[in-house]
Amino acid sequence: MVNRKRVGLMSLFGVTLFLAAVQPAVAQGTESTVTEGLIWGLNSNLLYVAVPITVLVEGILIYTVWKYRNADEAKPTQENRRLEITWTIATAIILLFVGVASYQVLGNPYVSATSDQQVESPGNMEEIEVYGQKYIWNFEYRVDAEGVSGSGLTLENVSLDGATVTNVTGDGIRVENAQISGSSIESGTLVNGTVTGAENTTGDDVSFDGVTVESAAISDATIRNGTASSSGTMMMPTNRDVEINITSRDWLHSFHVPGLGLKQDAFPGEWNTIKTRATETGQHQLYCAEYCGSGHSQMLGNVTVVSQDEYQRFLVESWLEAQS
């Protein structure tokens, strides 16, 4: 009786130490993205199975060692078919549970997306292109915005309608108050600017086609399929599906953001895709997880998750900066 109590206390102590060890690991899952939540949910479910099995096996082992600690000679065990059938069925059930749980997560498009999988989303999916190269990360974004205003811009291959020509100089044709379209500008107002690459003309209600406008000021413009870019830091919106398309410009790299549960290889001439959705704002470390040369350890970056409004402001400001 005393021996059993000692064994029970030892087993309880062991279980306490084990749970204390695994609890910090479970707590690491902050679920900053849907992807990370799925991965940590799978880890937690597997731990719920592994912990009782570990406690049972260790308890039996400790009990057996303690009970037969004074035995001089080991005796052979007798055949027990009921016991063998029981642990075979139990093992099969455990493996079935692990397999089904893993398939549900690993087959989810947020975890292992392929080209023929689609993520159902209430709104348009945000697209970000990632380019790995020695030893930096570059990012490109699609810009769709309305009500955009800016000045000091250089706009190429645009068309103007209803322009008023105010002056003609050696630098070009100075115009104002025109409707502008072309390139990534769907529509908008050109407040003023200097047209180059066109024949000199004067008057009101003048049209230009396929020209470049320098020192342009625009207002209330609608941007469609514009492009913005950044280096070193990737911006992401919260609560919106994001498709991250990854490639390399020179070598094998690997896009890895542990804090968001994201990892995908980057191959030259090929595209790999990650689909995810961030659920909270914050900044996360970006690594290259594939050795790519002497500067591999310095190929770092950041992924900054911001609100949708702040992300939209970033896109517009980056697009305007690219036209300056």
Buried (B, 14 or more C-beta within 10 A) or exposed (E): EEEEEEBEEBBEEBBEEBEEEBEEEEEEBBBBBBBBBBBBBBBEBBBEBBBEEBBEEBBEEBBEEBEEEEEEEEEEEEEEEEEEEEEEEEEEEEEEBBEEBEEBBEEBBBBBBEEEEEBEBEEEEBBBBBBBBBBBBBBBBBBBBEEBBBBEBBBBEBBBBBBBBEEBEEEBBBBBBBBBBBBBBBBBBBBBBBBBEBEEBEEEEBEBEEBBBBBBBBBEBBBBEBBBBBEEEBBBBBEBBBBBBBBBBEBBBBBBBBBBBBBBBBBEEEEBBBBBBBBEBBEBEBBBBBEBEEEBEEBEBBBBBBEEEBBBEBBBEBBBEBBE
